[in-house]
Amino acid sequence: MKNGPIFLVLAFAAVLGLTVLGADAAPPQFNVGAVNNTGGLVVFVAVDKGFFAKHGLDAKVVVRNTGPEISKALDAGEIDVGAANVSNIPVALERGLDVRAIVGYVGSSFAKSTDDNMLGIAVRPDSGINSITDLKGKSVGTTFGSINDMYLVEILRKNGLSESAVNRINSTPAAMVALFDTGKVDAMAVWEPYLTRMLEKVKGAKLIARGGDLVCFCAAAHGKPERLYKDRDVTQKYVNAMSEAARFVRDPKNLDEVGSIGARYIPGMDADLIKRTHKYWGYDMRIGKNSFKAFNEAVEVLIAQKKMKQPFDPAKYYDTSFIERAMKDHPEWFDDLSGAR
């Protein structure tokens, strides 16, 4: 018994030591995938402005060229969360990719199931193209498996043409400007800011289509269930950081800074171009009934294009619990957005 006080002191010291260590413990590491275009601005700002750190995460960004590449990185365990557009994620889900979407990434599908004003078709001055129907028999640059290709196919169909009526040339968006500039294609279906860059770079080039509510350039951030639900608090920190960063991106007074940050993360991009084309983009992190509708509408198109065999229930993909908690706890991050909450 005479050793009792010593034991109690040592035990108290051990508990105190563990408490101190816990207080000084490093924040959990979270690897975030992003595509190297302005669709990834929220991620780039969240890192650069310290929103991830503010919410207690040691976030590392892994950049890839396309959504499908991000999905592959996620499947390989290189990232904890990635993002993919509704133009391609349903195909991956049908093929067995097991992920849950927890927060938006780009687009405004919460308010409306279509959002394509950042998409358009530019034509060269020597192409003889003045309308969509004039694309018949012409070469058109696009990105197979991405939203600009879905947009191209849909606008062709709306104007009575099949996708086989044009010669679709596959290219990454970053390479499209040079492809268009050198005249290796007659037209280009692409998103901003590449669209504006083409129109400005090639004298006499013109825009024959923009938007039209044909598709939804909307993507959500997703991860594997075993990672997201292992520690819901960590996942909530990520969703909160994305939500607060998106509010910063949308605020007009931050446009200069947002442009500068984007230019640092996106190869070959300049801040002024990002600023001038920012108005075409939506950065709404909310997920709701219109997001489900946009998903189902994309699936219908993918089935019609024979890229999918049957419908896929979006409820097996979207988990709205994390973003709903962010909306409830921090309404100030969403007070500038339209659409019923």
N, C-alpha and C positions, 0 to 999 in steps of 0.2 A: 504493500500500500504506500510505502514511503516514496515509490517511484511515480505515484499517481500525478502529482503536480507537474513533474517534468514531462510526463507523457501528454498531459493536457496542453502544456505550452507548445510542445513539438507538433501536436495535432493541429492546434490553432495556427501555428506558423505555416504548416503545410496547406491548410485551407486558404489562408491569406495569400500564400504564394500562388496557388491555383487561381485565385480570384484576380490577382495582378496579371498573371499570364493570360487569363481569359480576356482581361480588359485590353491587353496589348496584342492580342492575337491578330494576325494578318487578315484582312477582309477576304472573303471567298473569291477565288478566281473564276471568271466567267468569260468564255471565249465566244465572241459575237461575230457571226458572218454577215457580210454586206457586199452588195454588188457595186462595182466601181463606176456608178453613174449618179445623177442627182436624186435618184430614188432612194439612195442610202444616206441622204443628208442628215436625217434624225440621228442615225448611229454615229456619224462623223462628229456631229455637234455634241452628242452625249459624251463622247470621249474627250473631245478637245476642250469643252467648257466645264468638264469635271462633274457632269450629272451622275454618271455611274459611280464615281468616287463619293459624291455627296450622299448617295443612297447606300453606301457600304459595300460596293463591289470593286474588285480589281479586274476591270474589263480589258480584254485584249481583242482587237479587231482583226479578223481574217478576211481579206478582200478577194473576190473572184469576179470573173467577167460576166457571168449570167446566173440566173436563178437555178437552172439545172445543175450548174457546177457547185452552187452553194448546197443544194440537196445532197450531192455526192459527198461533199466535205462533212456534212452532218451525219450521213450514214456511216462514214469512216471514223467518226469520233473526233474529228479535228476541231469541231466547234460544238458548243452547247446549244446554241440557237441559230437558226438561219431564217431565210425568207424566200418565198417563191410566189409568183403571180398566179392568179386563178387560171391563167392560160396554160399553165403546165403542172401545177401541184396536183390537180385531180388525176392526171395520168400516172404520176408517181405513187399516189395513194392506191389506185387500182392495182398497181403492180406490186404492192406490198410494203411501201414505205410507211412506217408506223410513227406518226408525229401528231402533236396537238398544237394548234395555233392559239396563242394566248394574248397577243396584242397586235395592233396594226403596224404597218411598216411604211406603206405609201398608198396614196389614193384616198377617196372619200366615200367608200362603200357604205358607211354607216348611214349617211344621209340619203344616198341614191345608189341604185344597183348598177348604174353605168357611170363611168368617169373616164373619158378618153380625149379630153381637150389637149392633152400633151402629145397626142399622136396625130400624124398627118402624112400626106404624100406630096413630095416635091418632084418636079420634073425638070429636065434639062432644057435649055432654050432651043436646042437643035433637034428635039425629040418629036416635034409635031403633035404633042399631046396637049389637049386643052380640056379634057374631061376624063372621067373614070372609064367611060366606054372606049376612049382612045387608047387605053392601056393594052387592048387586045393585040397580041403578037409582039409586044414589047418586053424588054428585059427590065425587071423590077427588083431592086435590092431589098432584102428582108432578113430576118433572123429566125431560122427554123426553130419551132418549139417555143418561141417567145410571143409576147402580146402583140408586137407590131405585125407579126405574120398572121395572127388570128384577125387582127384589124383589117389587114389587106384582103384576106379571103372573104371576110364578111362584107366589106364595101364593094368587092367585085360581085358577090351574089346579089346584093341589093340593087346593083345596076345591070343585072341579067347576064353576068359572066361567071364562068366556073374558074376555079383556081388554075386549071390547066390552060386557060385562055392566055395566060401570060407566062413568060419564062422567069420564074422566081430564082433569084441568085442569093445564096446564103452568105451572110457576112456578120461579123460582130459589129455592134453599133459604133464602136470606136474607129473601125476601119472604113465605115461607110462614107465618111466625108471625102477621103482620098478616092474611093471607088466612084463616087458621084463626080468629083472634080475632074478626073481623068477621062470621063465619058465611057466607062466600061459598063454602065447601066443607063437606061433611058429615064428611069424614075427610081424613087426610093421611098419605102414606107418605114418610118422611123419615129422615135420620140424626141422630145426636147431634152437638152439644148442642141442636139446634133441637127435637128430639123432647121432651126434658125441659122446655124452655122453654114449649112449647105446653101441656103437661100442667099446668104450674104457673100459667101465665097465665090459662087459661080454667077457671074453677071448674066442677067436675063432669066435665071431660074425662077420658077414660080410655084406657088402652092395651089394644088387643085382640090385638096380636101384637108379639113382639120376636124377631128372629133366626129360628132354626129350621133352620140349615144348608141354606138354599135357594140362596144365591149366595155369592160371595166379594167383599167390599168390600176388594179388594187392588189396588194400583197399583204400578208400577215406574217409575223415572226412566229416560228414554231420550233419545237424541240421534241426529243424522244420522251415518252411518259416517264421512264425510269429516272431521267435526269430532272425533269420539271417537278415531279411530285416527291422526289427524295427529300427536298427541303423547300416547302412551299414559301417560306419566308424569304429565301434567296430569290426564288422566282418572282415573288411580289416586288422585291427591290428592283429587279430588272425592268418589270413592267412600269413601275413608278418612274424610274429614270427615263425610260423611253417617252412616257407621257409628258413629263416636265420638259424634256428636250424638244419635243414636238411643238409645245407651246412657244418656246423660244424661236424655233424655226419659222413659225407662222407669223410672229409679231413683226409688222413692217419696219419698226424702228431698229430691228436687228439685221436688216437685209444686207448691209455692207459687210458685217461680220460673218454672216452665213455664207455669203459669196466667197469670202476669203478662205474660210474653212473648207468649203467644197473644193476650191481650186487646189488646195494642198493635198487632198485625198484622191482626187480624180485625175488620172494621167491626161495631160494635154488639154486640160480645161482651164479657162481663165475666169476670174471672179466676176468681171463685168457681164459675160455671157450668162453665167448662172443667175445673176441678179435680174437681167432683162427677161429671162424665161421662167423665173420663179412663179409668176402669176398663173402659169398653166398647170401647176402642180397642186395636189392636195396632200396634206400630211395629217391625217386624222387617225389617231391610234385606237379609236373605238371599234368594237365589233358588235354588230346587231343583226336584226332581221334582214336588212337590205344586203348585208355581207353574205348571209346564207343564200339570198336570192341571186346575187351576183355569181356565187359559186355554182348554183344550179343552172343558171343561164350559160355559163362557160362550159359546163358539162354537156349541155345540149349541143353546143357548137362543136365540141370535141368529138361527140358521138357522130354528128353529121359529117365531120371530116374524117371519120373512121380511125380516130386516134384513141378512142375509148369504146368499150363494148356495151356498157350499161351504166345507169345512174349510180352515184355514190352519195351517201347520206352526209351532208355537211356537218351534222351534229356529231359525227364520229371524228371530225377534224377540229372544229372550233370549241374551245373552252373559254367562255366569257367571264368566268368567275373572278379572274385576276384583274381584268380591266374594269369590271363593274365595281370592284372594291376601290380601285384607284379613283374612279368617277365619284363614288360616294364620299371618300375621305378627302379628296382634293378637287372640288368642283372648279376651282380657279384655273386649273390646267385645261379646262374644256369650255370655259365661258364664252369663247369667241366663235364657237362652232354651231352650225345649224343642225336641225334634225332632232326629233323627239328623243329625250333621254329615258 
